[in-house]
Amino acid sequence: MDEVRADINTAAALRAQYAIETPKPTRRRQKKVVETTPDPVEEPLVDKTAALHLHSKKTERLQKRELKKSEKAAEVSASKFTLQDLPDEIVLNIIAFLEPSSTIRLSRTTSAIKAFVLENEDHIARRVLDIRYGTLFRCFPLPFSFDEVPLDARPALLSERRQEIMGIHRKAYYQHIPQYDPHVICTCMTCVFSWNNLCLIIDLNYWQKCLEKREPIPMIARGTTPDWNEKLLSRNAGIVRMAMQHKLMYACILEKHLATITSTILRSSRWKRKGDKKPKGPCLYNMLDSDVRAGSDIFLENAGQPSHEFLFHRDNYYGVEAYLPNRKWSSEGQRWYYYALPPVQHERDLEWVRQSTIRQARLDSQVLDNNASQANEQKHEKEQGQAKGQAYEQLQASETTPANLQDLK
């Protein structure tokens, strides 16, 4: 075996020594030379591709379904009737029977309705006040703005003497009434009282949650002005100023006060004083549940307790049931008489301010004239006394007789 292996190795070595290498043939193709000839004219390319016509049954079913949907939507839109399709007179009559807060929410739905409400705001507000708040409108008139005051009465309202007289209303005497700006609202007594009453009922409505839960209203120490009260007063003043510009906001204030009156009357009828054995009588103004649901102040025309005193402090909120100033009950006529008619009383107060300013100017001129005349008389008397003194000295120097001196004196 070893010999055989040795022979094999020897033969392999000889083959490797005398082997001849031959190159392998390559299979590369030679490039053909193509002679190019120039094109005569290049024609523009035209896109002649067309959309493939679908013949799929699934596609046809989808197209039929979409067609049915579009036809159904067109039928619904044609049969649908919106509020804007009605005439303006009918729309105004519909909106007039809504509550003011509902009207404001309605104006926030679309821009077209908002523009319509803002354009006819005064008409809508007048209709709402006539239908729902005829009593509250006469109890809480709006103050007039300073721009509405005639030009001849403005100097009288802004005079220093007038501002000194009205200083008690501008000082922080009331902790729940914000101060007014004499350059923004009219400062006649009617407008000042109207400002105070509107700010009062807004503040009273704000604290109804505490009164309903029988929680005490936070009191303010005398001479202090906490931040929360300043923010509340500025909020109330901003609402009243907005109500002077937008009558719908004024109607919203009356709506809130009507809710305050009804909730207060119902609350006082539910609660009974400790030890009181008398049966419960009817509610104030004979208010019924139907009156509360109606959202109108018609029941306030019934006989009831008048509101003569102003709620000068928040402590008075606990005992008041219905704050309705500017009216009195006539036992003979069995009806309420209102004495705060805004245009008439406002004009009377302006005329009184004009006349009082004129009278005061006359008095001041008379005082100045009297002072001037008194000064002239005193000056003349002084000059006469000086002349007599000089003459007396001259006579004394010339040694006149005592008789002459006595005559001179």
Secondary structure, 3 states (H helix, E strand, C coil): CHHHHHHHHHHHHHHHHCCCCCCCCCCCCCCCCCCCCCCCCCCCCCCCCCCCCCCCHHHHHHHHHHHHHHHHHHHHHHHCCCHHHCCHHHHHHHHHCCCHHHHHHHHCCCHHHHHHHHHCHHHHHHHHHHHCCHHHHHHCCCCCEHHHCCHHHHHHHCCHHHHHHCHHHHCCCCCCCCCCCCCCECCCHHHHHHHHHHHHHHHHHHCHHHHHCCCCCCCCCCCCCCHHHHHHHHHHHHHHHHHHHCHHHHHHHHHHHHHHHHHHHHHHHHCCCCCCCCCCCCCHHHCCHHHHHHCCCHHHHCCCCCCCCCCCCHHHHHCCCCCCCCEEEECCCCEEEECCCHHHHHHHHHHHHHHHHHHHHHHHHHHHHHHHHHHHHHHHHHHHHHHHHHHHHHHHHCCCCHHHHHHHC
